């Protein structure tokens, strides 16, 4: 198993009584939290990319200080060659990467945020691979984790696919199904899926490098997972209670579902569907230190929330000394 700066990952195969060692190389491209967790797990497994590409540093916080992505921080800490590039498809940049890292066997993309050019897709010797956190062809697009939870799905999964010019339309190398836990949030599901995605991607590269895998076309009716827009963050209490609970969990912890309790702005961080709550949509019920909001076909128990300018709280702490109020969708 290779370790250290930019070394290829070794694959051992038995040939007679002597192991035959062959090494494959890959370039990693990723930006977000999911990608950072994937890269961290790859490094734990001894799979070190020859080069890491991520998005440019971004202004964050009240001071708008430029901060690197978590992917860049992991790469720097690990001593990996890394570029935070705003225009990754330009020939001059690709030429520079090839000069430093050589032509890889694979490129591995996860949560990157850029659509790659034809040149990138034809660059690897074996395949350009993508880690997609859904069971393709379901939930193609930018927000598969959030969208599957918003739709109250009971299972999701991971797909390692060969990238083509479409959006998540390429042939599948490996897939793995994952059960969704009760009231699991988007953040918690992302935390579970990312290291599993790294392990599945490593298996896919091993199998493709060893000639043991044959990518297959996607089969079934596709569905889509567009990026979450700001308007979707507000809760409509006239909607179905079960759908509202799923939406709250899907959007937690960030960007977070929003509502007002009378004039108090709050983010909702965890919720559970309760069938037998009765009341007008938006009516808040406090009972035995529990917080419920009535909606269509039942109610929503709020389990965790964050008031404006406050810290996340358990609902039992939030309701202490409070009178019932009314929830509303927006300002």
Secondary structure, 3 states (H helix, E strand, C coil): CCCCCCCCEEEEEEECCEEEEEEECEEEEECCHHHHHHHHHHHHCCCCCCEEEECCCEEECCCCEEECCHHHHHHHHHCCCEEECCCCCCHHHHHHHHHHHCCCCEEEEECCCCCCCHHHHHHCCCEEEEEECCCCCCCECCCHHHHHHHCCCCEEEEEEEECCCCCCCCCEEEEEEEECCCCCCHHHHHHHHHHHHHHHHHHHHHHHHCCCCCCECCCCCCCECCCCCHHHHECCCCCEHHHHHHHHHHCCCCCCEEEEECCEEEEEEEEEEECCCCCCCCEEEEECCEEEEEEECEEEEEEEEEECCCCEEEHHHHCCCCCCCEEECCC
